[in-house]
Amino acid sequence: MSTSHGGPAFPSTVEAGEDRFGNKSHVFYRGMTLRDYFAGQALASWPITDHSTDLASKCYALADAMLAARGH
C-alpha cells in the first residue's frame, strides 16, 4: 500500500545564478512533504502529559487522516 505524501508543503524556487549570456538559472526545492508538516503540527498540539512510546505513529495517523479529508 502506498502512502500519499500530499505533495510539497513549502516549495520554493531560488535564482541560482546567471551564465555569461545573461541567462538566469533557478533551483527548485520541494521542501518537506505535506504529510510531514501535518504530523509536526499534530505533535505540537499533543498533550504534554501523554508519554506514549508510539507518539510519532499517532501523529502520522492524524496526518494521514488530514490528507484523506483533503482527498489525497
C-alpha positions in Angstrom: 0.0 0.0 0.0 1.4 3.4 -1.0 1.0 6.4 1.3 0.2 9.7 -0.3 2.5 12.4 1.0 0.2 15.2 -0.3 3.0 16.9 -2.3 5.4 19.6 -1.0 4.3 21.8 1.8 6.6 24.7 1.2 8.1 24.5 -2.3 10.3 27.4 -3.4 12.4 28.4 -6.4 15.6 30.4 -6.0 17.7 32.1 -8.5 21.0 30.2 -8.7 23.0 32.5 -10.9 23.5 33.8 -14.4 25.6 32.5 -17.2 27.9 34.6 -19.4 25.0 35.2 -21.8 22.7 36.6 -19.1 20.5 33.6 -18.8 19.3 33.1 -15.3 19.2 29.6 -13.8 16.8 28.6 -11.0 16.9 25.8 -8.4 13.6 24.2 -7.3 13.4 23.0 -3.7 10.4 20.7 -2.8 10.5 21.4 0.9 9.0 19.0 3.4 6.0 16.9 2.4 2.5 18.0 3.5 2.3 14.7 5.4 5.4 15.6 7.4 4.1 19.1 8.1 0.7 17.8 9.3 2.4 15.2 11.5 4.6 18.0 13.0 1.5 20.2 13.7 -0.2 17.2 15.3 2.9 16.7 17.5 2.9 20.3 18.5 -0.6 20.1 19.8 -0.3 16.8 21.6 -0.9 16.8 25.3 2.4 17.1 27.2 1.3 14.6 29.7 1.0 11.8 27.0 4.2 9.8 27.2 3.2 7.3 24.5 6.0 5.2 23.0 4.2 5.3 19.7 3.6 9.1 19.6 5.1 9.5 16.2 2.9 6.8 14.8 -0.2 8.6 16.3 0.9 11.9 14.7 1.4 10.3 11.3 -2.0 8.6 11.6 -3.6 12.0 12.2 -1.6 13.4 9.3 -2.9 10.6 7.1 -6.4 11.4 8.2 -6.0 15.0 7.3 -4.7 14.1 3.9 -7.6 11.7 3.4 -10.0 14.5 4.3 -8.4 16.7 1.6 -8.9 13.9 -0.9 -5.2 12.8 -1.2 
